[in-house]
Amino acid sequence: MCDVYIYHYKTSNDPDRKDVLSTRPATLQAIKGRGEPVMESQIVVDHTELDADGFLAAPVGNGAHASDDIAAQIWSLEVRAASRDNEALASTDGIEQYMLSLESRELRKQARILKSRRAEITADGSSCRTDRKDSVRFEASLATE
């Protein structure tokens, strides 16, 4: 089990020289030399969710932006919960097994909550359809709602 912190980052690779925000978050090490990390965008993921360069390797969907973001968060929570389950099975320490089990249950609870939110967004039809690109204008909000 290895949780990793990843961040979106600002860069000015845009032809207009305006700051753009990355759509793929990465580790601080991967961001070095590419731009300035946006610390408020911190996300916790399992190390298995990163590619070899330190970027989030989550699948990119074609659905509504808010719904895609929530789906990626759900997937990440489930990967992290499974990682804790596997570590608990490998552990011989009863206390460690118990703590890992608690963490796994909490992560799965968070995933269930997000599944409910995603269902509400889909039912409301309030999310707009967007195409994913490598970068979006920095002025856009990081929030999914």
TORKOL-4160 file (C-alpha; in steps of 0.2 Angstrom, whole numbers, padded with zeros to 4 digits, m for minus):
145
<pt num="1" X="0000" Y="0000" Z="0000"/>
<pt num="2" X="0007" Y="0016" Z="m0005"/>
<pt num="3" X="m0004" Y="0032" Z="m0006"/>
<pt num="4" X="0004" Y="0046" Z="m0017"/>
<pt num="5" X="m0001" Y="0064" Z="m0018"/>
<pt num="6" X="m0004" Y="0071" Z="m0035"/>
<pt num="7" X="m0008" Y="0089" Z="m0041"/>
<pt num="8" X="m0014" Y="0098" Z="m0056"/>
<pt num="9" X="m0001" Y="0112" Z="m0062"/>
<pt num="10" X="m0001" Y="0128" Z="m0071"/>
<pt num="11" X="0009" Y="0131" Z="m0086"/>
<pt num="12" X="0010" Y="0145" Z="m0100"/>
<pt num="13" X="0012" Y="0134" Z="m0115"/>
<pt num="14" X="m0004" Y="0142" Z="m0122"/>
<pt num="15" X="0000" Y="0152" Z="m0138"/>
<pt num="16" X="m0009" Y="0167" Z="m0130"/>
<pt num="17" X="0004" Y="0165" Z="m0115"/>
<pt num="18" X="m0011" Y="0163" Z="m0103"/>
<pt num="19" X="m0009" Y="0151" Z="m0089"/>
<pt num="20" X="m0017" Y="0134" Z="m0093"/>
<pt num="21" X="m0021" Y="0120" Z="m0080"/>
<pt num="22" X="m0016" Y="0103" Z="m0083"/>
<pt num="23" X="m0030" Y="0090" Z="m0085"/>
<pt num="24" X="m0019" Y="0076" Z="m0079"/>
<pt num="25" X="m0012" Y="0078" Z="m0061"/>
<pt num="26" X="0005" Y="0072" Z="m0057"/>
<pt num="27" X="0017" Y="0070" Z="m0043"/>
<pt num="28" X="0027" Y="0085" Z="m0038"/>
<pt num="29" X="0043" Y="0076" Z="m0045"/>
<pt num="30" X="0034" Y="0074" Z="m0062"/>
<pt num="31" X="0028" Y="0092" Z="m0062"/>
<pt num="32" X="0046" Y="0099" Z="m0059"/>
<pt num="33" X="0051" Y="0109" Z="m0075"/>
<pt num="34" X="0034" Y="0108" Z="m0082"/>
<pt num="35" X="0025" Y="0121" Z="m0072"/>
<pt num="36" X="0019" Y="0127" Z="m0055"/>
<pt num="37" X="0009" Y="0114" Z="m0044"/>
<pt num="38" X="m0008" Y="0120" Z="m0038"/>
<pt num="39" X="m0007" Y="0114" Z="m0020"/>
<pt num="40" X="m0026" Y="0116" Z="m0018"/>
<pt num="41" X="m0029" Y="0102" Z="m0031"/>
<pt num="42" X="m0021" Y="0089" Z="m0021"/>
<pt num="43" X="m0028" Y="0071" Z="m0024"/>
<pt num="44" X="m0023" Y="0055" Z="m0015"/>
<pt num="45" X="m0021" Y="0040" Z="m0026"/>
<pt num="46" X="m0013" Y="0023" Z="m0025"/>
<pt num="47" X="0004" Y="0021" Z="m0032"/>
<pt num="48" X="m0003" Y="0009" Z="m0045"/>
<pt num="49" X="m0013" Y="0022" Z="m0053"/>
<pt num="50" X="0002" Y="0032" Z="m0059"/>
<pt num="51" X="0011" Y="0029" Z="m0076"/>
<pt num="52" X="0030" Y="0027" Z="m0076"/>
<pt num="53" X="0032" Y="0046" Z="m0078"/>
<pt num="54" X="0022" Y="0050" Z="m0062"/>
<pt num="55" X="0006" Y="0056" Z="m0070"/>
<pt num="56" X="m0012" Y="0049" Z="m0066"/>
<pt num="57" X="m0015" Y="0035" Z="m0079"/>
<pt num="58" X="m0034" Y="0034" Z="m0076"/>
<pt num="59" X="m0044" Y="0030" Z="m0091"/>
<pt num="60" X="m0052" Y="0046" Z="m0100"/>
<pt num="61" X="m0070" Y="0044" Z="m0103"/>
<pt num="62" X="m0081" Y="0052" Z="m0116"/>
<pt num="63" X="m0096" Y="0057" Z="m0104"/>
<pt num="64" X="m0100" Y="0072" Z="m0095"/>
<pt num="65" X="m0085" Y="0081" Z="m0086"/>
<pt num="66" X="m0092" Y="0081" Z="m0068"/>
<pt num="67" X="m0098" Y="0063" Z="m0070"/>
<pt num="68" X="m0081" Y="0057" Z="m0077"/>
<pt num="69" X="m0072" Y="0066" Z="m0063"/>
<pt num="70" X="m0082" Y="0057" Z="m0050"/>
<pt num="71" X="m0080" Y="0040" Z="m0059"/>
<pt num="72" X="m0061" Y="0042" Z="m0058"/>
<pt num="73" X="m0062" Y="0046" Z="m0040"/>
<pt num="74" X="m0073" Y="0031" Z="m0036"/>
<pt num="75" X="m0061" Y="0020" Z="m0046"/>
<pt num="76" X="m0046" Y="0027" Z="m0036"/>
<pt num="77" X="m0055" Y="0024" Z="m0019"/>
<pt num="78" X="m0059" Y="0006" Z="m0024"/>
<pt num="79" X="m0041" Y="0003" Z="m0030"/>
<pt num="80" X="m0035" Y="0010" Z="m0013"/>
<pt num="81" X="m0047" Y="0000" Z="m0003"/>
<pt num="82" X="m0042" Y="m0016" Z="m0013"/>
<pt num="83" X="m0023" Y="m0012" Z="m0009"/>
<pt num="84" X="m0027" Y="m0011" Z="0010"/>
<pt num="85" X="m0037" Y="m0028" Z="0009"/>
<pt num="86" X="m0022" Y="m0036" Z="0000"/>
<pt num="87" X="m0010" Y="m0029" Z="0013"/>
<pt num="88" X="m0021" Y="m0035" Z="0027"/>
<pt num="89" X="m0022" Y="m0053" Z="0020"/>
<pt num="90" X="m0003" Y="m0053" Z="0019"/>
<pt num="91" X="m0001" Y="m0046" Z="0037"/>
<pt num="92" X="0002" Y="m0057" Z="0052"/>
<pt num="93" X="m0001" Y="m0043" Z="0065"/>
<pt num="94" X="m0019" Y="m0043" Z="0071"/>
<pt num="95" X="m0019" Y="m0025" Z="0075"/>
<pt num="96" X="m0012" Y="m0020" Z="0058"/>
<pt num="97" X="m0025" Y="m0031" Z="0050"/>
<pt num="98" X="m0039" Y="m0023" Z="0059"/>
<pt num="99" X="m0033" Y="m0005" Z="0055"/>
<pt num="100" X="m0031" Y="m0009" Z="0037"/>
<pt num="101" X="m0049" Y="m0016" Z="0037"/>
<pt num="102" X="m0055" Y="0000" Z="0045"/>
<pt num="103" X="m0047" Y="0010" Z="0031"/>
<pt num="104" X="m0053" Y="m0001" Z="0018"/>
<pt num="105" X="m0071" Y="0001" Z="0024"/>
<pt num="106" X="m0070" Y="0019" Z="0025"/>
<pt num="107" X="m0063" Y="0021" Z="0007"/>
<pt num="108" X="m0077" Y="0010" Z="0001"/>
<pt num="109" X="m0090" Y="0021" Z="0011"/>
<pt num="110" X="m0083" Y="0036" Z="0002"/>
<pt num="111" X="m0084" Y="0027" Z="m0015"/>
<pt num="112" X="m0103" Y="0023" Z="m0011"/>
<pt num="113" X="m0106" Y="0041" Z="m0007"/>
<pt num="114" X="m0098" Y="0047" Z="m0023"/>
<pt num="115" X="m0108" Y="0034" Z="m0033"/>
<pt num="116" X="m0124" Y="0042" Z="m0026"/>
<pt num="117" X="m0118" Y="0059" Z="m0031"/>
<pt num="118" X="m0114" Y="0053" Z="m0048"/>
<pt num="119" X="m0131" Y="0045" Z="m0050"/>
<pt num="120" X="m0139" Y="0062" Z="m0045"/>
<pt num="121" X="m0129" Y="0071" Z="m0058"/>
<pt num="122" X="m0134" Y="0059" Z="m0071"/>
<pt num="123" X="m0152" Y="0059" Z="m0066"/>
<pt num="124" X="m0152" Y="0078" Z="m0066"/>
<pt num="125" X="m0144" Y="0080" Z="m0083"/>
<pt num="126" X="m0136" Y="0095" Z="m0076"/>
<pt num="127" X="m0119" Y="0091" Z="m0081"/>
<pt num="128" X="m0113" Y="0098" Z="m0098"/>
<pt num="129" X="m0104" Y="0087" Z="m0111"/>
<pt num="130" X="m0086" Y="0092" Z="m0114"/>
<pt num="131" X="m0072" Y="0085" Z="m0124"/>
<pt num="132" X="m0056" Y="0082" Z="m0115"/>
<pt num="133" X="m0040" Y="0090" Z="m0120"/>
<pt num="134" X="m0022" Y="0091" Z="m0113"/>
<pt num="135" X="m0025" Y="0107" Z="m0105"/>
<pt num="136" X="m0039" Y="0119" Z="m0100"/>
<pt num="137" X="m0039" Y="0138" Z="m0096"/>
<pt num="138" X="m0033" Y="0140" Z="m0078"/>
<pt num="139" X="m0048" Y="0152" Z="m0075"/>
<pt num="140" X="m0059" Y="0137" Z="m0075"/>
<pt num="141" X="m0064" Y="0130" Z="m0058"/>
<pt num="142" X="m0056" Y="0114" Z="m0051"/>
<pt num="143" X="m0073" Y="0109" Z="m0043"/>
<pt num="144" X="m0083" Y="0096" Z="m0052"/>
<pt num="145" X="m0100" Y="0104" Z="m0047"/>
